[in-house]
Amino acid sequence: MDSSDAALARFLALHPKVIDLSLGRIQRLLAALGHPEQRLPPVIHVAGTNGKGSTIAFMRAILEAAGLVVHVYTSPHLVRFHERIRLGRPGGGRFVDEQRLLEAFRRCEAANAGAPITFFEITTAAAFLLFSETPADVLLLEVGLGGEGDATNVVDEPLVTVVTPVSLDHPEYLGDRITQVAAAKAGIFKHGTPAVLAPQEPEAAAVLEAHAERIGAPLVIGGQDFTIHEENGRLVYQDQRGLLDLPLPRLPGRHQHVNAGTAIAALRTGGFDRLPIAAYDAGLARTEWPGRMQRLTRGHLVEQAPEGSEIWLDGGHNPDGGRALAAAMADLEEANPAPLVLIVGMLGSKDTSGFLAPFAGLARELLAVSITKQLAARPAEEIASIGQELGLVTSTHASVETALSSLKGFFWERPPRILITGSLYFAGEVLSANGTPPT
């Protein structure tokens, strides 16, 4: 019996490269399918290095709190592919079910007729089919990688484009200079379509602003056209339309204030400027984004940790992500002191030293683990060695379970705060092993 997993396995064999950033193949397939990308609900298109998913999660929660029907496309998934495609419905969207996903896959596979196409391209075409045939008020569309050559960049007239903070990541595809990465992200800008920029590093900002001016995309710039800051335990957002006095986001970490502000700016710029204040209040209070500063309070792995431990999970994996996570852990330490222990699994292509450096002097210990289901995983011994070079006390472990269990052998002056991090793939493994996958 066919299944979506079997179809996904077949898709991997359709192209020699996992990633090949160009639009010709998906444009051919979408034409064969009758151009579903031209029948989508109004689109908010989101690129960036860090914060894309969180920004989309904030927008979804706010829009749904206002009673709107919202489709969402994100990647990668943590446990099951179905997480990538959230189909909107009144009262809140749901991950696509197996039957509808498999049918969309079958239609794409038949229309593609065995021609070369990447995994992300054919699955994005399937998502567009589903979104085009299911009514909704808006589609929140996340770029997979880069922007200009990404398979999502076939939408000609989005409501608004968004670029969250840009930093170095995926140098093998986007280049090893922040200006190259920013140029790829700017590729989603469209003539006449407003572009919302989160606060950026100066080099990235210069590239993004120059490209927007060149193609005629009106800019809304974080720190200039809108601001966000914390004041007296509240989140204060301000733009030319006025000021919003809001609760702090449910998602912890100061970096989430930036993401929340960018989300609000995108909505107000994209035509949702009449949402009731109650929708913003409820949306910020309800926002969930699994694998990003997620507190694990139950499950199999939680039971292996020392009693009373705090366990946090985050898929951060690049230097900017490391800095944001370390700042969030420092804030937690200030509010409620506890020894910080890192459990880290990473891919070999990532800047492990750059990611771990912000934790030097902050973390008590680093427990290194190899990601079991990834051929490109960095061996635990290498992670531990890099940690040692940064001055961290390190050890290696066969699994997250054994790493957590090892902590029971220590005497703790107070229960530890444990951060499991280093990769979204690793976060997915942890949620699966813990018995708490996204639902």
C-alpha positions as CSV (number, residue, x, y, z in Angstrom):
1,M,0.0,0.0,0.0
2,D,1.4,3.4,-1.0
3,S,2.0,6.0,1.6
4,S,3.4,9.6,1.7
5,D,6.6,8.2,3.2
6,A,7.0,5.9,0.2
7,A,6.3,8.8,-2.2
8,L,8.9,11.0,-0.4
9,A,11.5,8.3,-0.8
10,R,10.8,8.2,-4.5
11,F,11.1,12.0,-4.8
12,L,14.6,11.8,-3.4
13,A,15.7,9.8,-6.5
14,L,14.4,12.3,-9.0
15,H,17.4,14.6,-8.9
16,P,21.1,14.0,-8.2
17,K,21.2,17.0,-5.9
18,V,19.2,17.5,-2.7
19,I,19.3,21.3,-3.3
20,D,19.6,23.0,-6.7
21,L,18.5,26.6,-6.5
22,S,16.7,27.4,-9.7
23,L,13.1,27.8,-10.8
24,G,12.8,26.1,-14.2
25,R,11.9,22.7,-12.9
26,I,9.1,23.8,-10.5
27,Q,7.7,26.2,-13.1
28,R,7.5,23.3,-15.6
29,L,5.7,21.1,-13.1
30,L,3.3,23.9,-12.0
31,A,2.4,24.5,-15.6
32,A,1.6,20.8,-16.0
33,L,-0.6,21.0,-12.9
34,G,-2.6,24.0,-14.3
35,H,-0.7,26.7,-12.4
36,P,-2.0,26.3,-8.8
37,E,0.5,29.0,-7.7
38,Q,-1.8,31.5,-9.5
39,R,-4.8,30.4,-7.5
40,L,-3.4,30.7,-4.0
41,P,-4.9,32.9,-1.2
42,P,-3.2,36.2,-0.6
43,V,0.5,35.4,0.3
44,I,2.9,36.8,2.9
45,H,6.3,35.6,1.7
46,V,9.0,35.2,4.4
47,A,12.8,34.9,3.9
48,G,15.7,35.3,6.4
49,T,18.4,33.3,8.2
50,N,16.9,33.2,11.7
51,G,13.4,33.8,13.0
52,K,11.4,32.9,9.9
53,G,9.4,30.2,11.5
54,S,8.8,32.2,14.7
55,T,7.7,35.2,12.8
56,I,5.2,33.1,10.9
57,A,4.0,31.5,14.1
58,F,3.3,34.9,15.5
59,M,1.4,36.0,12.4
60,R,-0.6,32.8,12.4
61,A,-1.6,33.1,16.0
62,I,-2.6,36.8,15.7
63,L,-4.6,36.2,12.5
64,E,-6.4,33.1,13.9
65,A,-7.2,35.0,17.1
66,A,-8.9,37.5,14.8
67,G,-11.0,34.7,13.3
68,L,-9.2,34.4,10.0
69,V,-8.5,31.2,8.1
70,V,-4.7,30.8,7.6
71,H,-2.6,28.4,5.5
72,V,1.0,27.9,6.5
73,Y,4.0,26.4,4.7
74,T,7.3,25.9,6.6
75,S,10.3,23.7,6.5
76,P,12.0,21.6,7.6
77,H,9.7,19.4,9.6
78,L,10.8,18.1,13.0
79,V,9.2,14.6,13.1
80,R,6.8,14.1,10.2
81,F,6.6,15.8,6.8
82,H,2.9,16.7,7.4
83,E,4.1,19.5,9.7
84,R,5.2,21.5,6.7
85,I,1.7,22.0,5.4
86,R,-0.9,23.5,7.7
87,L,-4.3,23.8,6.1
88,G,-6.4,26.6,7.5
89,R,-10.0,26.2,8.7
90,P,-12.3,28.2,11.0
91,G,-11.1,27.9,14.6
92,G,-7.5,27.0,13.7
93,G,-5.5,25.2,11.1
94,R,-4.4,21.6,11.2
95,F,-1.5,19.7,9.6
96,V,-2.5,18.1,6.3
97,D,-3.8,14.6,6.8
98,E,-2.3,11.5,5.2
99,Q,-5.0,10.9,2.6
100,R,-4.9,14.5,1.2
101,L,-1.1,14.6,1.2
102,L,-0.8,11.3,-0.6
103,E,-3.3,12.3,-3.3
104,A,-1.4,15.6,-3.9
105,F,1.8,13.7,-4.2
106,R,0.3,11.3,-6.7
107,R,-0.9,14.1,-8.9
108,C,2.5,15.8,-8.8
109,E,4.3,12.6,-9.5
110,A,2.1,11.9,-12.5
111,A,2.4,15.4,-13.9
112,N,6.2,15.3,-13.4
113,A,6.4,12.0,-15.3
114,G,9.9,11.1,-14.0
115,A,11.6,14.4,-15.0
116,P,14.5,15.7,-12.9
117,I,13.2,17.7,-10.0
118,T,14.4,18.2,-6.4
119,F,12.6,16.9,-3.3
120,F,11.7,20.4,-2.1
121,E,10.5,21.5,-5.5
122,I,8.0,18.6,-6.0
123,T,6.8,18.8,-2.4
124,T,6.3,22.6,-2.7
125,A,4.2,22.0,-5.8
126,A,2.1,19.5,-3.9
127,A,1.6,22.1,-1.1
128,F,0.6,24.7,-3.7
129,L,-2.0,22.3,-5.0
130,L,-3.5,21.8,-1.6
131,F,-3.4,25.5,-0.7
132,S,-5.0,26.4,-4.1
133,E,-7.9,24.0,-3.6
134,T,-8.7,24.9,0.1
135,P,-10.2,28.3,0.7
136,A,-8.4,30.6,3.2
137,D,-7.9,34.3,3.9
138,V,-4.1,34.2,3.7
139,L,-1.1,31.9,3.1
140,L,2.0,32.4,5.2
141,L,4.8,31.1,2.9
142,E,8.3,30.4,4.3
143,V,11.3,30.3,1.9
144,G,13.1,27.0,2.1
145,L,16.7,28.3,1.4
146,G,17.9,31.6,0.2
147,G,15.2,33.3,-1.7
148,E,15.8,34.2,-5.4
149,G,16.2,30.6,-6.6
150,D,14.0,29.0,-4.0
151,A,11.0,27.0,-5.2
152,T,8.6,29.2,-3.2
153,N,9.6,32.2,-5.3
154,V,7.1,31.6,-8.1
155,V,4.5,33.8,-6.5
156,D,4.4,36.9,-8.6
157,E,2.2,39.2,-6.5
158,P,2.4,38.6,-2.7
159,L,0.7,40.9,-0.3
160,V,4.0,41.7,1.3
161,T,7.5,40.2,1.5
162,V,9.4,39.9,4.8
163,V,13.1,39.4,5.6
164,T,13.9,38.4,9.1
165,P,17.5,38.8,10.5
166,V,20.1,37.8,7.9
167,S,23.4,36.1,8.9
168,L,25.8,33.5,7.6
169,D,24.4,30.0,7.1
170,H,24.5,27.5,4.3
171,P,27.7,28.9,2.8
172,E,27.9,26.0,0.4
173,Y,24.7,27.4,-1.4
174,L,24.5,31.1,-0.5
175,G,28.1,32.2,-0.2
176,D,30.4,32.9,2.8
177,R,29.8,36.7,2.9
178,I,26.7,38.3,4.5
179,T,26.3,40.5,1.4
180,Q,25.9,37.3,-0.7
181,V,23.3,35.9,1.7
182,A,21.4,39.1,1.8
183,A,21.4,39.3,-2.0
184,A,19.8,35.9,-2.2
185,K,17.1,36.8,0.4
186,A,16.4,40.1,-1.5
187,G,15.4,37.9,-4.5
188,I,11.9,37.6,-3.1
189,F,11.2,41.3,-3.5
190,K,8.7,42.3,-6.2
191,H,8.0,45.6,-7.9
192,G,5.3,47.5,-6.1
193,T,5.1,45.0,-3.3
194,P,6.1,46.3,0.1
195,A,9.0,44.6,1.8
196,V,9.3,44.5,5.6
197,L,12.8,44.2,7.0
198,A,13.6,43.1,10.5
199,P,16.5,45.0,12.1
200,Q,19.6,43.9,10.1
201,E,23.4,44.1,10.3
202,P,24.6,47.1,8.4
203,E,26.1,45.1,5.5
204,A,23.0,43.1,5.0
205,A,20.7,46.1,5.3
206,A,22.7,48.0,2.6
207,V,22.2,45.1,0.1
208,L,18.5,44.6,0.9
209,E,17.7,48.3,0.7
210,A,19.6,48.8,-2.5
211,H,17.9,45.8,-4.2
212,A,14.4,47.1,-3.0
213,E,15.1,50.5,-4.5
214,R,16.4,49.0,-7.7
215,I,13.3,47.0,-8.4
216,G,10.8,49.5,-6.9
217,A,9.7,47.6,-3.7
218,P,8.6,50.0,-1.0
219,L,10.5,49.4,2.2
220,V,9.3,49.2,5.8
221,I,12.5,49.0,7.9
222,G,12.8,47.8,11.5
223,G,14.3,50.3,13.8
224,Q,13.2,53.2,11.5
225,D,9.6,52.6,10.3
226,F,8.6,50.4,13.2
227,T,10.1,49.8,16.6
228,I,9.6,47.2,19.3
229,H,10.8,47.3,22.9
230,E,10.0,46.0,26.4
231,E,8.7,48.4,29.0
232,N,7.4,47.6,32.5
233,G,6.9,43.9,31.5
234,R,5.0,44.8,28.4
235,L,5.9,44.7,24.7
236,V,5.5,48.2,23.0
237,Y,5.2,48.3,19.2
238,Q,5.1,51.6,17.3
239,D,4.8,52.6,13.7
240,Q,3.3,55.4,11.7
241,R,-0.2,54.0,12.4
242,G,0.3,54.3,16.1
243,L,1.4,52.4,19.3
244,L,0.4,49.0,20.5
245,D,0.8,48.1,24.2
246,L,1.0,44.3,24.2
247,P,1.8,41.4,26.5
248,L,5.2,39.8,26.3
249,P,5.3,36.9,23.8
250,R,4.7,33.4,25.1
251,L,7.9,32.4,23.2
252,P,10.8,33.2,25.6
253,G,14.0,35.1,24.6
254,R,14.6,38.7,23.7
255,H,15.1,37.7,20.0
256,Q,11.4,36.7,20.0
257,H,10.5,40.4,20.7
258,V,12.2,41.2,17.3
259,N,10.3,38.4,15.6
260,A,7.0,39.5,17.1
261,G,7.6,43.1,16.0
262,T,8.4,42.0,12.5
263,A,5.3,39.8,12.4
264,I,3.1,42.8,13.5
265,A,4.7,45.1,10.9
266,A,4.2,42.5,8.2
267,L,0.5,42.2,9.0
268,R,-0.1,46.0,9.3
269,T,1.8,46.5,6.0
270,G,0.1,43.7,4.2
271,G,-3.5,45.1,4.7
272,F,-4.3,43.6,8.1
273,D,-4.0,46.9,9.9
274,R,-7.6,46.9,11.2
275,L,-7.2,43.8,13.4
276,P,-8.6,44.3,16.9
277,I,-6.1,44.8,19.7
278,A,-7.5,41.7,21.3
279,A,-6.2,39.6,18.4
280,Y,-2.7,40.9,19.0
281,D,-3.0,40.2,22.8
282,A,-4.3,36.7,22.3
283,G,-2.0,35.9,19.5
284,L,1.2,36.8,21.4
285,A,-0.1,34.9,24.4
286,R,-0.9,31.8,22.4
287,T,2.0,31.5,20.0
288,E,3.7,28.1,19.9
289,W,6.6,27.0,17.7
290,P,7.9,23.5,18.5
291,G,11.7,23.1,18.8
292,R,12.4,26.8,19.4
293,M,13.0,27.6,23.0
294,Q,10.4,24.9,23.8
295,R,10.1,23.9,27.5
296,L,9.8,20.1,27.8
297,T,7.8,19.3,30.9
298,R,6.8,15.7,30.3
299,G,7.8,12.6,28.3
300,H,10.3,9.8,28.3
301,L,13.5,11.9,28.1
302,V,12.3,14.3,30.7
303,E,12.0,11.3,33.1
304,Q,15.7,10.5,32.6
305,A,16.9,13.9,33.9
306,P,17.7,14.8,37.5
307,E,14.5,15.6,39.4
308,G,13.4,19.2,39.3
309,S,15.5,20.0,36.1
310,E,14.4,22.5,33.6
311,I,14.7,21.1,30.1
312,W,14.7,23.4,27.0
313,L,14.9,22.4,23.4
314,D,15.9,24.7,20.5
315,G,17.0,23.9,16.9
316,G,19.5,26.8,16.7
317,H,22.6,25.9,14.7
318,N,24.5,29.0,13.5
319,P,26.4,31.8,15.3
320,D,23.6,34.2,15.4
321,G,21.3,31.5,16.8
322,G,23.9,30.7,19.4
323,R,24.1,34.3,20.5
324,A,20.3,34.6,20.8
325,L,20.1,31.3,22.7
326,A,22.9,32.3,25.1
327,A,21.2,35.6,25.8
328,A,17.9,33.8,26.5
329,M,19.7,31.5,28.9
330,A,21.4,34.4,30.6
331,D,18.0,36.0,31.1
332,L,16.7,32.8,32.7
333,E,19.7,32.7,34.9
334,E,19.2,36.2,36.1
335,A,15.5,35.5,36.9
336,N,16.1,32.1,38.4
337,P,19.7,31.0,38.9
338,A,20.5,27.3,38.0
339,P,23.6,25.6,36.5
340,L,23.4,25.5,32.7
341,V,24.2,22.2,31.0
342,L,24.3,21.9,27.2
343,I,23.4,18.7,25.2
344,V,24.5,19.4,21.7
345,G,24.1,17.6,18.4
346,M,25.1,19.3,15.1
347,L,25.7,18.8,11.4
348,G,29.2,18.8,10.0
349,S,28.4,21.7,7.7
350,K,27.6,24.1,10.5
351,D,30.0,26.5,12.3
352,T,30.1,24.6,15.6
353,S,32.7,26.8,17.2
354,G,30.7,30.0,16.3
355,F,27.5,28.5,17.6
356,L,29.1,27.4,21.0
357,A,31.3,30.4,21.6
358,P,28.6,32.5,23.3
359,F,28.1,29.8,25.9
360,A,31.7,29.9,27.1
361,G,31.6,31.1,30.7
362,L,27.8,30.6,30.8
363,A,27.4,26.8,30.6
364,R,28.7,24.5,33.4
365,E,29.2,21.6,31.0
366,L,28.7,20.4,27.4
367,L,27.5,16.9,26.7
368,A,28.1,16.0,23.0
369,V,25.9,13.6,21.0
370,S,25.9,12.5,17.4
371,I,22.6,13.0,15.5
372,T,21.8,9.4,14.7
373,K,19.7,9.7,11.5
374,Q,21.9,12.1,9.6
375,L,24.9,11.0,7.5
376,A,26.2,14.5,7.6
377,A,26.2,14.6,11.5
378,R,29.3,15.9,13.2
379,P,30.7,13.2,15.4
380,A,30.2,13.8,19.2
381,E,34.0,13.6,19.7
382,E,34.5,16.6,17.3
383,I,31.8,18.6,19.1
384,A,33.4,17.8,22.4
385,S,36.8,18.8,21.1
386,I,35.6,22.1,19.8
387,G,33.9,22.8,23.2
388,Q,37.1,22.1,25.0
389,E,38.9,24.6,22.8
390,L,36.4,27.2,24.0
391,G,37.0,26.3,27.6
392,L,33.9,24.2,28.2
393,V,33.9,21.0,30.3
394,T,32.8,18.4,27.8
395,S,31.9,14.7,27.6
396,T,30.5,12.4,24.8
397,H,27.4,10.3,25.0
398,A,25.7,7.7,22.8
399,S,22.3,9.4,23.0
400,V,20.3,12.2,24.6
401,E,18.8,9.6,26.9
402,T,22.2,8.5,28.2
403,A,23.4,12.1,28.4
404,L,20.4,13.0,30.6
405,S,20.8,9.9,32.7
406,S,24.5,10.7,33.3
407,L,23.5,13.9,35.0
408,K,21.8,12.0,37.8
409,G,25.2,11.0,39.1
410,F,26.2,14.5,40.0
411,F,25.4,16.4,43.2
412,W,23.7,19.6,42.2
413,E,23.4,22.6,44.5
414,R,20.2,23.2,42.7
415,P,18.5,21.3,39.8
416,P,20.2,22.1,36.5
417,R,18.8,24.0,33.5
418,I,19.4,21.7,30.5
419,L,19.4,23.1,26.9
420,I,19.3,20.5,24.1
421,T,20.3,22.3,20.9
422,G,22.4,22.4,17.8
423,S,20.1,21.3,14.9
424,L,16.5,21.2,13.9
425,Y,17.1,17.6,12.9
426,F,18.4,17.0,16.4
427,A,15.3,18.7,17.9
428,G,13.1,16.4,15.8
429,E,14.9,13.3,17.1
430,V,14.5,14.6,20.7
431,L,10.8,15.3,20.3
432,S,10.2,11.9,18.8
433,A,12.3,10.0,21.5
434,N,10.5,12.0,24.2
435,G,7.1,11.0,22.8
436,T,6.0,14.6,22.3
437,P,6.0,15.3,18.5
438,P,4.3,18.4,17.1
439,T,0.5,18.0,16.9
